[in-house]
Amino acid sequence: MSTKSSLILFLILALSLGSCKKQDEIRIKLTSRERALIDTMYLERVQELRPMWDSICLATHDSLLEIALDSIIRVRRLEEAKLRSRLTLPEK
């Protein structure tokens, strides 16, 4: 197993084990070299994932926009109906 894989596995295990139950705060002290390595690994992974995220965003944008717009229109129509119900029209 490569060093990068071992470090990623260690980070995943450390984070997941800490989430299982309430524990006292544990501070992990990393050397500057370890921090630089983690930062580099993170940036590389983000660069790999960004095209996938962008394609997901493009694929879902129209449907999410339609849902948001429908929701806004529904809320505005309810507000309008509420305001109109308060109006009293003068009788002729």
SULTAPE-V644805 format. One record per residue. N is the residue number from 1. RES is the residue in one small letter. OMEGA is omega as a letter, one per 30 degrees, with the letter a starting at -180 (NA if undefined). D_CENTER is the distance of its C-alpha to the mean C-alpha in Angstrom with 1 decimal. Layout:
N & RES & OMEGA & D_CENTER
N & RES & OMEGA & D_CENTER
//
This chain:
1 & m & a & 30.8
2 & s & a & 29.7
3 & t & l & 28.8
4 & k & a & 25.3
5 & s & l & 24.8
6 & s & a & 26.3
7 & l & l & 24.2
8 & i & l & 20.9
9 & l & l & 22.4
10 & f & a & 23.5
11 & l & l & 20.1
12 & i & l & 18.5
13 & l & a & 21.5
14 & a & a & 21.5
15 & l & a & 18.0
16 & s & l & 18.4
17 & l & l & 21.9
18 & g & a & 20.9
19 & s & a & 18.5
20 & c & a & 21.4
21 & k & a & 23.4
22 & k & l & 23.8
23 & q & l & 25.4
24 & d & a & 26.7
25 & e & l & 24.7
26 & i & l & 25.3
27 & r & l & 25.3
28 & i & l & 25.2
29 & k & l & 27.3
30 & l & l & 26.7
31 & t & l & 29.2
32 & s & l & 28.4
33 & r & l & 29.0
34 & e & l & 26.4
35 & r & l & 23.8
36 & a & l & 24.7
37 & l & l & 24.5
38 & i & l & 21.0
39 & d & l & 19.9
40 & t & l & 21.7
41 & m & l & 20.2
42 & y & a & 16.7
43 & l & l & 17.6
44 & e & a & 19.4
45 & r & l & 16.7
46 & v & l & 14.2
47 & q & l & 17.1
48 & e & a & 17.7
49 & l & a & 14.3
50 & r & l & 13.9
51 & p & l & 16.4
52 & m & l & 14.8
53 & w & l & 11.4
54 & d & a & 13.7
55 & s & l & 15.8
56 & i & l & 13.2
57 & c & l & 12.2
58 & l & a & 15.9
59 & a & a & 16.7
60 & t & a & 14.5
61 & h & a & 15.0
62 & d & a & 18.4
63 & s & l & 17.7
64 & l & l & 14.7
65 & l & l & 16.9
66 & e & l & 19.8
67 & i & a & 18.1
68 & a & a & 17.1
69 & l & l & 20.6
70 & d & l & 22.3
71 & s & l & 20.6
72 & i & a & 21.8
73 & i & l & 25.2
74 & r & a & 25.6
75 & v & a & 24.9
76 & r & l & 27.3
77 & r & l & 29.9
78 & l & l & 29.9
79 & e & l & 30.3
80 & e & l & 33.1
81 & a & l & 34.8
82 & k & l & 34.7
83 & l & a & 36.2
84 & r & a & 38.8
85 & s & l & 39.8
86 & r & a & 40.8
87 & l & l & 43.0
88 & t & l & 46.6
89 & l & l & 48.6
90 & p & l & 52.2
91 & e & a & 54.8
92 & k & NA & 57.5
//
